[in-house]
Amino acid sequence: MRSLTARRSLGALAVAAGALLASAVPAFAHVTVQPGSVQQGGYSAVAFRVPNESDTASTVKVEVNLPLDHPMASVRTQPVPGWTAVLEKSKLDKPLDSHGQQITEAVSKITWTANDGTKIAPGQYQDFAVSLGALPTDTDTLVFKALQTYDNGDVVRWIEEAKDGQPEPSKPAPALKLTKAAGATAADQHSADSAGAQQAAAGAKSSDSTARTLGVVGIVVGVVGAALGVAGLRRRSAQS
């Protein structure tokens, strides 16, 4: 009985582990942005990580669309051996101010195409590095819709946007989280320090006023005491 129970327990654990691994595999196979979080307002180098999901075909082209509702004036690609990068620009509805200059168009799409003899084979992945800036300060997320093309003609569209409170979509678009810049934190700290300094000054002023009041009271008490002493001496002299 114990042996049968142990076998059943091991079988149940194996099934559970298999289910867990099966559910975890798609998450690792997503096209993502590395790192997943950078600061607002600055310039950062990120990489679009593209894993090959197919067991029989290889990835030969990757297209990444940049959000034009939050355009960036500077977009530069890092050379990837065996791949050719092409940047496409689009006109902006509203000019972008960059270092005092008006930018009327921005990069809206980057396409990496594998040269002959190059590919992302099954079981492999490739990072495509890009420098972006200046990153916007009026949003906390940038979404980059991407297309992944295989040498058998299949195209995987990573374009679904994740929504709060809902399950992760099957083909999520790569997303980059933007955090508050360190300058904002420093400003907040400066305000807090100023407030603390004002409170300290007010406390010191209050303590100084209290000390002065006590000093005046001490002087008055001393004068009254001296006067009473003189009066007592006079009475004793008169009685004698």
RODO-2510 file (C-alpha; in nm, 4 decimals, decimal comma):
residues 240
     n   res          X          Y          Z
     1     m     0,0000     0,0000     0,0000
     2     r     0,2773     0,2394     0,0916
     3     s     0,4544     0,1669    -0,2367
     4     l     0,1341     0,2280    -0,4351
     5     t     0,0652     0,5513    -0,2497
     6     a     0,4229     0,6700    -0,3095
     7     r     0,3945     0,5930    -0,6818
     8     r     0,0682     0,7835    -0,7073
     9     s     0,2230     1,0811    -0,5265
    10     l     0,5234     1,0811    -0,7568
    11     g     0,2943     1,0556    -1,0582
    12     a     0,0903     1,3523    -0,9411
    13     l     0,4061     1,5556    -0,8844
    14     a     0,5339     1,4690    -1,2314
    15     v     0,2066     1,5809    -1,3911
    16     a     0,2097     1,9058    -1,1926
    17     a     0,5729     1,9737    -1,2842
    18     g     0,5014     1,9045    -1,6499
    19     a     0,2073     2,1430    -1,6472
    20     l     0,4193     2,4095    -1,4802
    21     l     0,6967     2,3747    -1,7365
    22     a     0,4488     2,3791    -2,0215
    23     s     0,2960     2,7023    -1,8953
    24     a     0,6398     2,8580    -1,8418
    25     v     0,7845     2,7874    -2,1863
    26     p     0,5716     3,0424    -2,3808
    27     a     0,6695     3,3183    -2,1371
    28     f     1,0393     3,2641    -2,2110
    29     a     0,9686     3,2523    -2,5861
    30     h     0,8180     3,5999    -2,6051
    31     v     0,9942     3,8831    -2,7861
    32     t     1,0943     4,1213    -2,5058
    33     v     1,2879     4,4407    -2,4295
    34     q     1,5996     4,4051    -2,2138
    35     p     1,6210     4,5518    -1,9584
    36     g     1,2502     4,5803    -1,8946
    37     s     1,2725     4,9146    -1,7146
    38     v     1,4677     5,2403    -1,7645
    39     q     1,4405     5,5997    -1,6454
    40     q     1,2272     5,8660    -1,8081
    41     g     1,3787     6,1648    -1,9819
    42     g     1,7241     6,0251    -2,0587
    43     y     1,9011     5,8152    -2,3180
    44     s     1,9232     5,4386    -2,2754
    45     a     2,0546     5,1389    -2,4659
    46     v     1,8068     4,8518    -2,4794
    47     a     1,7946     4,5249    -2,6697
    48     f     1,5050     4,3521    -2,8392
    49     r     1,5508     3,9843    -2,7493
    50     v     1,4114     3,7526    -3,0164
    51     p     1,3959     3,3798    -2,9349
    52     n     1,3201     3,1229    -3,2030
    53     e     0,9962     2,9403    -3,1186
    54     s     0,9857     2,6963    -3,4071
    55     d     1,1383     2,3480    -3,3970
    56     t     1,1760     2,3292    -3,7752
    57     a     1,2111     2,6865    -3,9108
    58     s     1,4584     2,9704    -3,8486
    59     t     1,3984     3,3438    -3,7965
    60     v     1,5299     3,5574    -4,0823
    61     k     1,3629     3,8963    -4,0283
    62     v     1,2549     4,1064    -3,7307
    63     e     1,0476     4,4257    -3,7542
    64     v     0,9994     4,6568    -3,4553
    65     n     0,7566     4,9499    -3,4653
    66     l     0,8322     5,2523    -3,2461
    67     p     0,5395     5,4429    -3,0921
    68     l     0,4815     5,7737    -3,2693
    69     d     0,2530     5,9001    -2,9921
    70     h     0,5754     5,9237    -2,7879
    71     p     0,8423     5,9840    -3,0540
    72     m     1,2161     5,9928    -2,9818
    73     a     1,4574     6,2216    -3,1636
    74     s     1,7550     5,9848    -3,1432
    75     v     1,7344     5,6180    -3,2477
    76     r     2,0549     5,4314    -3,3287
    77     t     2,1144     5,0619    -3,3917
    78     q     2,4193     4,8625    -3,2889
    79     p     2,5662     4,6497    -3,5708
    80     v     2,4722     4,2822    -3,5473
    81     p     2,7026     4,0510    -3,7454
    82     g     2,5150     3,8883    -4,0322
    83     w     2,2158     4,1251    -4,0117
    84     t     2,1258     4,4439    -4,1995
    85     a     1,9274     4,7119    -4,0146
    86     v     1,7040     4,9612    -4,1941
    87     l     1,5402     5,2566    -4,0154
    88     e     1,2198     5,4100    -4,1489
    89     k     1,1007     5,7576    -4,0515
    90     s     0,7512     5,9065    -4,0432
    91     k     0,6212     6,2634    -4,0285
    92     l     0,5077     6,3777    -3,6866
    93     d     0,1683     6,5399    -3,6339
    94     k     0,3313     6,7638    -3,3742
    95     p     0,6988     6,8696    -3,4023
    96     l     0,9296     6,7394    -3,1320
    97     d     1,1576     6,9843    -2,9520
    98     s     1,5094     6,8436    -2,9102
    99     h     1,7917     7,0619    -2,7735
   100     g     1,6275     7,3727    -2,9137
   101     q     1,5576     7,2213    -3,2560
   102     q     1,2207     7,1308    -3,4033
   103     i     1,2104     6,7670    -3,5163
   104     t     0,9371     6,7051    -3,7737
   105     e     0,9955     6,3332    -3,8314
   106     a     1,1124     6,0413    -3,6193
   107     v     1,2063     5,6763    -3,6597
   108     s     0,8871     5,4719    -3,6657
   109     k     1,0194     5,1303    -3,7649
   110     i     1,3391     4,9247    -3,7547
   111     t     1,3800     4,6155    -3,9719
   112     w     1,6603     4,3659    -3,9244
   113     t     1,7078     4,1241    -4,2169
   114     a     1,9411     3,8237    -4,2024
   115     n     2,2121     3,8079    -4,4680
   116     d     2,2762     3,4843    -4,6571
   117     g     2,3913     3,2120    -4,4213
   118     t     2,2639     3,3964    -4,1116
   119     k     1,9547     3,3034    -3,9091
   120     i     1,8184     3,2443    -3,5612
   121     a     1,7974     2,8672    -3,5591
   122     p     1,5693     2,6520    -3,3404
   123     g     1,6788     2,6662    -2,9783
   124     q     1,8590     2,9996    -3,0275
   125     y     1,7894     3,3675    -2,9675
   126     q     1,9385     3,6969    -3,0831
   127     d     1,9621     4,0408    -2,9181
   128     f     1,9186     4,3517    -3,1349
   129     a     2,0578     4,6528    -2,9469
   130     v     1,9229     5,0057    -2,9925
   131     s     2,0009     5,3411    -2,8314
   132     l     1,6872     5,5460    -2,7630
   133     g     1,6335     5,9015    -2,6415
   134     a     1,5267     6,1262    -2,5131
   135     l     1,2754     5,8958    -2,3483
   136     p     0,9366     6,0576    -2,2778
   137     t     0,8388     6,1837    -1,9343
   138     d     0,4606     6,1796    -1,9797
   139     t     0,4101     5,8016    -1,9849
   140     d     0,5238     5,5027    -1,7811
   141     t     0,5222     5,2465    -2,0659
   142     l     0,6399     5,2293    -2,4250
   143     v     0,4934     4,9512    -2,6408
   144     f     0,6867     4,8243    -2,9439
   145     k     0,4772     4,6079    -3,1755
   146     a     0,6976     4,3519    -3,3507
   147     l     0,6795     4,1016    -3,6356
   148     q     0,8974     3,7897    -3,6539
   149     t     0,9392     3,6213    -3,9940
   150     y     1,0579     3,2610    -4,0422
   151     d     1,2306     3,1116    -4,3456
   152     n     0,9234     2,8952    -4,4157
   153     g     0,7103     3,2078    -4,4622
   154     d     0,5402     3,2071    -4,1226
   155     v     0,5013     3,5471    -3,9550
   156     v     0,4396     3,5828    -3,5805
   157     r     0,2785     3,9145    -3,4874
   158     w     0,3807     4,0315    -3,1402
   159     i     0,1294     4,3160    -3,1287
   160     e    -0,1149     4,2471    -2,8444
   161     e    -0,1018     4,4965    -2,5580
   162     a    -0,1266     4,3673    -2,2017
   163     k    -0,4047     4,5182    -1,9903
   164     d    -0,4222     4,5491    -1,6128
   165     g    -0,6400     4,2877    -1,4467
   166     q    -0,6495     4,0642    -1,7539
   167     p    -0,4501     3,7505    -1,8443
   168     e    -0,1369     3,8004    -2,0484
   169     p    -0,2138     3,7816    -2,4213
   170     s    -0,0742     3,4931    -2,6224
   171     k     0,1345     3,7218    -2,8452
   172     p     0,2210     4,0241    -2,6248
   173     a     0,3999     4,3218    -2,7741
   174     p     0,7387     4,4042    -2,6206
   175     a     0,6917     4,6727    -2,3528
   176     l     0,9427     4,8994    -2,1813
   177     k     0,8598     5,0392    -1,8372
   178     l     0,9664     5,3973    -1,7660
   179     t     1,0429     5,5027    -1,4099
   180     k     1,0702     5,8499    -1,2593
   181     a     1,4062     6,0121    -1,3221
   182     a     1,6537     6,0458    -1,0375
   183     g     1,6350     6,4250    -1,0752
   184     a     1,2729     6,4214    -0,9637
   185     t     1,3678     6,2259    -0,6551
   186     a     1,6486     6,4694    -0,5817
   187     a     1,4076     6,7605    -0,6160
   188     d     1,1663     6,5957    -0,3792
   189     q     1,4500     6,5349    -0,1362
   190     h     1,5573     6,8989    -0,1669
   191     s     1,2039     7,0111    -0,0837
   192     a     1,1982     6,7774     0,2145
   193     d     1,5374     6,9059     0,3298
   194     s     1,4191     7,2659     0,2938
   195     a     1,1074     7,1918     0,4951
   196     g     1,3188     7,0226     0,7607
   197     a     1,5574     7,3178     0,7709
   198     q     1,2647     7,5589     0,8127
   199     q     1,1243     7,3502     1,0948
   200     a     1,4641     7,3340     1,2600
   201     a     1,5056     7,7110     1,2274
   202     a     1,1586     7,7654     1,3714
   203     g     1,2400     7,5329     1,6600
   204     a     1,5686     7,7108     1,7264
   205     k     1,3936     8,0474     1,7180
   206     s     1,1287     7,9214     1,9604
   207     s     1,3951     7,7822     2,1930
   208     d     1,5837     8,1119     2,1800
   209     s     1,2685     8,3066     2,2644
   210     t     1,1966     8,0725     2,5554
   211     a     1,5501     8,1134     2,6879
   212     r     1,5218     8,4897     2,6702
   213     t     1,1910     8,4847     2,8568
   214     l     1,3334     8,2628     3,1296
   215     g     1,6347     8,4927     3,1559
   216     v     1,4131     8,7975     3,2056
   217     v     1,2059     8,6129     3,4666
   218     g     1,5269     8,5151     3,6474
   219     i     1,6440     8,8740     3,6555
   220     v     1,3097     8,9950     3,7925
   221     v     1,3116     8,7251     4,0588
   222     g     1,6661     8,8209     4,1489
   223     v     1,5787     9,1900     4,1833
   224     v     1,2724     9,1116     4,3956
   225     g     1,4804     8,8815     4,6150
   226     a     1,7475     9,1457     4,6590
   227     a     1,4860     9,4063     4,7501
   228     l     1,3315     9,1769     5,0104
   229     g     1,6744     9,1100     5,1558
   230     v     1,7504     9,4799     5,1921
   231     a     1,4117     9,5382     5,3539
   232     g     1,4779     9,2596     5,6049
   233     l     1,8144     9,4052     5,7019
   234     r     1,6598     9,7447     5,7635
   235     r     1,3937     9,5971     5,9881
   236     r     1,6552     9,4139     6,1963
   237     s     1,8598     9,7338     6,2275
   238     a     1,5548     9,9322     6,3435
   239     q     1,4610     9,6674     6,6049
   240     s     1,8114     9,6646     6,7524
***
